[in-house]
C-alpha cells in the first residue's frame, strides 16, 4: 500500500524578494481527506496553515513554526482537485508571515502568522 500525499501539487511559482506566489492544486489523494468528511472532503484549516509555513520556510527562509495566529479567516472550503494561488509575504520587521489562498477574486483563507524566532 502506498503512502498518501501530504503536500500540494505545485503548478507554478514566482518569487520577488520577501514575497512568493504559488499556483497549487489540491491532490485528490491527500492523507487528510479520509475521515475529514467522507461525503464532502475538505482540506482542514490547520493543513492550510502548515502548507503556508512549510512553503514559506523553503522559499523565503522563514521559520517553519509560528507562535501565534492573527486575523485568520476561512471563507470557502478547499476541496480535492481545487486550484488556488497561495500568496506569501514575509514581514521581516514584525516577524510575521502573511498568507492568502485565492482563486481569481474568490478568497478561500488568509491570515498572519507570528513566526518563532530562528534558533
N, C-alpha and C positions, 0 to 999 in steps of 0.2 A: 504494500500500500504506500503510495507516495504522500509526502507531506504537503499540506495545503499552503498556499501562498499567504504571506502576511503583509506584503507591501503592494503599492500601486504599480501599474504599468506606466512608465514614463514615456510619453509620446514625443515631447519636445521640451526644451528648457532654454531660458535666456537669463544671463546674469549681468547686472550693471552695478558695480560697487557693492553696497550693502543691501541690494535688492536682487531677488531671484523670482522668476515666473516660470512655473512648470505646467505643462499640459499633462493631465493624468487621466487614466482610465481605471475605474474600479473593477478589478477582475471578478468574474463570476464565481471563482473557486476559492475565495478568501476563507481563511480559517475562522473568521469572525461571524460568518453568516449562519452556519448550523446552530440552531437554538436561539439566534437573535432575530427572532420572529420567523418561524418556519413558513407561514403563509405569505409573508411580505418581508423578505430580508432587508435589513437596514445596516449601514456602516455605523457602528457606535461612535458617539462624540469623542470618547476617550481615545479611540483609534485615530480619529481625525487630528486630534491634538498631538498624539505620538508621532504621526507621519510628519506634521509640520516641524516638530522638534528634530526628528531624525534627518529630514531633508535639509533643513537649515544648517544643522551641525556639519553635514558632509559638504555643503556648498558654500556656506558663509562663515564657517569656522566658529559657530556659536556653541555654547554649552548644550549638551544633549538632554538636560533636565531643567525643569522650572520649579520655582518655589512658591509661585503664586500665579493665579489666573485672573485677568481683568476683562471686563466688558465682553464676556463670552455670549455669543448669540448663535443659536442653532435654528435656522429659519426654514429649511427644507430638508427632506430626507435624501441621503445619498444611498442609492441602490446599486445592485450588481449591474455592471455594464455601463454605468454612467460615466460621462466625460466631463471633467471640470478643470478649471485653471486654478492653481494654488499660487497666490501672490504672497511672498515672504519679504519682510523688511526688518533689518536689524537696526534698532536704535541703540547704538553703542553708548551714547552719553547716559542713557537711562537704564541700560542693561535689559532691554525688552525686545521681544520678537513679536512683530505684528503679522498676523496671518489672515487670509481670506480665501475661501473656496467659492468660486463663482462659475457660472456657465452663461456667457453673454451678460445680460442685465440681471439674471437670476442669481440671488445670493443664497448660498447654502449654509455657510457658517463663517464666523470671524471672531477675532479676539486678540488680546495682548497677553503675552506670557512673560512674566518676570523671571529671567534666567538665573540659574545658580551661577555663582562666580566660578571661573575656571580654577582648577586646583593647582 
